[in-house]
């Protein structure tokens, strides 16, 4: 079989997507497979077996990232990498991250079926804890790989129950001995659903992702004073929750003022002491804000700090903000982007260039490896939701572009 008519098996790819969706499957048809849980261990075991059955060598590094390697004719050449992640949000879907790993597995199987040997080796990667839903921040393993996150700091991250990342990794049996970053790649390509509505609205099959928004993650606290709900006059209150509510609206306003690309999200809020008739004395919250331009991201930071100061003074509360994750906007490698675009054109798929709003492991690897991404449509642009959906045809189109791109890069 020649490269010109080489395509993946769409039914086989779809079958693996539906099979793995049962691991951590939810009653509403989604997946709850948080990083380093029993469900994560089970899907890792599935992936390890599938990789070995495909004749791939398996490696695991100290952050638990899994590498499935297919040799090339010239072992001195740096491998071409592809992949994504298998962990999900608490109410995640069947395609976010998972598509990139299973499409990579399908690429390996297709090359095996056709008896094709590439010049450079090919490596399929399952990055640990991309989502950050259990251990914040997300993309922590790819961050350590890229040298942007300290490994010791990452190992000490705790979930809401106080369980350390390193202990959870040890508990599921996927703490490898291989030093993180020991493997270096010639290029990295990540296939992903768009997680937005543009491709579907424009009737395009493929997104050639040339850039990604910068993002800042923070943990915040508001300290007021607990007092009785019935006897404390309104003008004598130091209500932490009302101060937080005012800040939440300010964060929304700041994002809109930096729109349409600026976004801000408060995903977790906890008011204490959580008593019906006690004025909250403390609020803990998360903050995630993003923009594709570094200057605009800086303006958003300044405006947020000004809002915290003015609201705190007016309401006689104290705000504290810990920006523990700051990732600048990223431009992907032009050569790898061109390989994606050429592959889509060869296959006759309609495509467009675009910027990624969400963060991905590719955003981290881009600082040390020539990297690009491939997007495919998802229904209504919906993601991080159990109703997340993509068609078999679109998944196959993305996998075929991935296959052609990897062949271009690996020789």
N, C-alpha and C positions, 0 to 999 in steps of 0.2 A: 504494500500500500504506500502511495506517495503522500508527501506532506499536503499536496493540493487537495486531496479528497479525504484527508484524515479528520474524523469527528468523534466526539465522545458518544457514549450510549446514554441517551436521555432517560430511558426507563431504569437503567441501573443506578444512575445518579439520583433520580427521584426515589427509588427504593431505599437507598441509604438515608436520604433525608427523612423519610417517613419511619424507617426502622429506629433511627437514633432519637426521633421525637418522642418515642415511648419511654425513654430514660428520663425521668423527671416530668413526664407528661402530666398536664393539669386537666381537670374536668371540662374546662372551657376550650380545650384544644391547643393550649400553649405549652410552654415548658418552664419549670422552675428548677434550674440547675446552677445554683450558686457555686462560685469558685471554692474548691477544696472541701466540698461536702461529699457525702456518700454517692450522690447522683453524679457528681463530677468524676469521682473515682470510677464509677461504672462506665461512663462514656469514654473515659481514658482507656480502660481495659478493652472496650470494643474497638477503639481506634488502633491500639497497639496490636491486637490480633489481626485486624484488617490489613495493617501495614506489613506485618510479617507474612501474612498469606499472599501478599503481592510481591514478596521477595525483597522487601525493603529492609535496610538496616535501621535499627531504632536506637536513638540516643536521648538522654534526659539530662538536663542541666540542674544546677543547684536551686533554681527558681521553679523547677517542675516543668519547664517548657520542653515539649516533645519534638524531636526531629526525626523524620522518616526519610532515609537517603537512598536514592537510586544512582548507582555509579555511572560515570561517563567514560568515554574512551581515554580522556586525558585527566587523570586524577590530580595533576598539578594545577588545573584550572579551578578557580573559585566556583562553588556551586551556585546555581540559580535557585532562589528560594521562592516559594509561594505558600500561602496559608492564611490563617486567621485564628479564631478561638472557638472553643466548644462550651464555655460557660455562658450563662444567660442572666437576664434580669429576674426578679422574683415572679413577675408576670410577663415572661418573655415569649417570643414566637419561635417558629421552626426554622428561621432562615438567618437571623442576625448573627453573623460570625460563622455559624455552622456551615452555611453554603460555601464559604471560602475554603474551609478545611476539606469538606467532602467533595467539592469540585476538584480540588488538588489531588485527592485520592483517585478520583475518576480519571484525571489526566495520567496519573501513573499507570493505572490499569489499561488505559487505551494504548499507551506506548508499549506496554508489555504485550498486549494482544497483537499489535502491528509489528512487533519485533524490532522496534526502532531504538537505536543506541545514539544518544546525544554526545557531543564532544565534551561538554562540561557536565559534571554531576548535577542532579536536581534534588532539592531538599524540600520536603513538605513540613510546615511548622504548625503546631498547636501552641499558641502563646498562653501562658497562665494569667488568669484574673484580668482579662481585658475590661470587663464591665465595671469593676469597682463597686458593685452593688453590696458585696459583703465586706471587702477590704478596700477602703479608699486610700489612694486614688486608683482609677482604672489604668489599664495599660502598664501596670507596674513591672511585669516581667520584661516586656519589650523595652521599657524605660531603663531597667538595669542593664539589659543587653547593649543599649545605645550609650551607656555611661551617663545618662541624665538623671538617674535615680540611684541613690546609695543602697547597696544590697543589704547592709546591716540594718539600715533604717526600714527598708521594705519588710524584712523579716520580723520586725517589731510592731508592724501595723496591727491593730486590733479590730475585731468586729464588735457589734453592739453588745455581745455577751462577754467581752474581754478576752476572747481567744486570740492568741497571736497567730499571725500568718505562718511563721515558721513551724509552730506546733501543729497547725492544721495540715500543712503540707506533709509533715512527717507522718501524721495520723493516717492519711490516705495512701501512703507508701509511694509517693511520687517525688520525693526529694532526691534528685540524682547527684552523682558525684562529679559530673562534668562542670568545670568552671564556666560561669556565664560569660558569653562573648568569645569563647575559644573558637567557635565556628564563625568564619567570615564569609560573606556572600558576594558574588559578583553583581547581583541585582536581587530585588525583592518585588513581587507582584501580589497584591491582595485583591481578591474578588469579594464583593459585598453587595447586599441590597442597598439601594440608595438611602432608605429611611427618610425620604422626602418625596414630594409629589411631581417634581419637574419632568422626569422621563415619561411618566405615565401621561401627564397632561399634554406633552408635546408628541406623544406617539413614537418615542425613540426607544430602541432596544438596548443601547449601550451608552454609558457615561464614561468618558475618558477623564479621570480625576487628575487635575493638574495642580491643585492646591488644597489646603485645609485651614479652617479657622483656628486662630489662637484661642486658648481657653484657660480660665482660672477657676480653680476649685478652692472653696474656703469653708471652714467651720466657724460659726458665730455664736456669741452668747449675749444675752441681755440680762443685766442684773438690776432689779428694782427692789421692792420691799413687799413681803407678804403681809397682808392685813385682812381684817374681817370684811366680807362682802356687804354685810348689812349696815355696819356702823361707820364705815369710812367714807366721808364726803368725797365727791368726785374730784374736787380741786385739791384734795390732800393725798391723792393716790400717787403711788409710783409703780404703775401697772406695767410690768415687763411685757405682757402679751399685747396690750394696746400700742405700746411703743414699737414692738416688732411688726404689728399690722401696718403701722404707718410706714415703716421702712420697706416692707414687702411691696407696697404700692409705689414707693419711691424707686425701688429697683426695677419695677415694670416700666415706670416712666422713663428712667435712664436708658433702658434698652430700646424703647420706642424712639427716643430722641437720637439714638445712634442707628436707627433702622435704615433699610429693611434688614441689613445683615447682622445687626446687634441683637443678641438674645440674652435673657437672664432667667434663671429658674431657681426656685426654692423648693427642694424636693422632700426635705425632712424637717419637721417642726415638733418640738417637745416642750410643753409648758409644765412648770413645776410650781407647787407641789401636787398638781393634778387633783385638786379638791374643788368640788362644786361651789362651795361658799367661802373660798379663800382667793383673794386677789393674787394672781400669779406673781411670784417674786423673781422667777428666772425663766428664761426661754433659751433653748438651744436649737440651732437651725443650721442648715447647709445652704450654700450659695454657689451657683455655677453660672458664669457669664462668659460670652464668646463674641469674637469679631474677627473677620479675615484680615483686618488692617491693624498693625501694631500700634499706630498712633491713636486710632479710635479705641482700642482696648485700654490704652493708658488714660484716655479721657473718661472712660467708664469707671475705671478704678478711682480716679480723682473725684468724680461726682458721687460715687458710692461713699467714699470717706467723708465728703462734705455732708451728705445726708445723715450718716451715722452721728456725726458731731452735732448737727443742729437738732435732730430729733432727741438725742440723748440729753442735751442741755434743756430743751423745752419741756421734756417730760421727767426730768430729774432721775434718769437711769443711766447706767453705764453700758456701752457696747464694747465688745472685744471681738476682733476678727482675725483669724489665722489663715492666711492664704498659703496653704501647704503645697499647692500644685499650680505651676505657672508654665504653660507651654505656648511659646510664640507661634504666630502663623507660619505655615510651612508651604514651600513651593516644591513640588515633586520633580524628579529628574526628567529633563526634556527628552533624552534618548529613550528611556523606558516608556514614557508617555507616547512617543512616536511609534514605538513597537506595538503598543496597545491599539493605537489609532489605525496603523497599517493592517493589523490583524482583523479588526472589525471591518475595514474596507474590503479586504480579501474575501471575507465571508459574506459580504453584501448586507451587513447589518447597518441600520440607521444609527447614527451616534452624534454626540455633542460633547464638548469639553465642559467641565463644571468644577466647582469648589465644594469640598465636603464640609458640612456643618458639624456633624459628629466627629469625635476623635476616634482614631483607629490605631492598631499596632503599627501600621505602615507610617503613621505620622511620626512615631518615635524612631523607627529604623531609618527613616529618611535622612537623619543627621549623620549616619555612618555607612549607609548602603544606598546606591542608586535605586530609587523606589518609585512606584506608581500604583494606582488603584484602578479597578474596573468596577463600575456600578451597573446594576440591572434594576428595572422598576420593581416596586412593591405596591400592592393595591392601596389606593388612596394615600400613599406616602406614609402609611401607618407602621410604626415600629415601637419596640419596648412595650408591646401589647400582645396579649394572647391571640388577638384577631389578625396579627401580622400575616400577610399572605403574598406569595409570588407564584407565577405560573410555571409549569414544567418547561414550557417553551423558552421563557425568559431565563430560567436557571440554566438550561442547556446552551442558550446563546452565550451567556457569560462564561460558562465552562469551555466552550469552543474558542472564544477569544483568549481565555487564559492559556489553553493548550497551544494555540498558534504563537502567542506572545512568548511563552516559555521556550518553544522551539526556536524562535528567532534569536533569543538571548543565549540559549545553551548551545546552539549550533547543530 
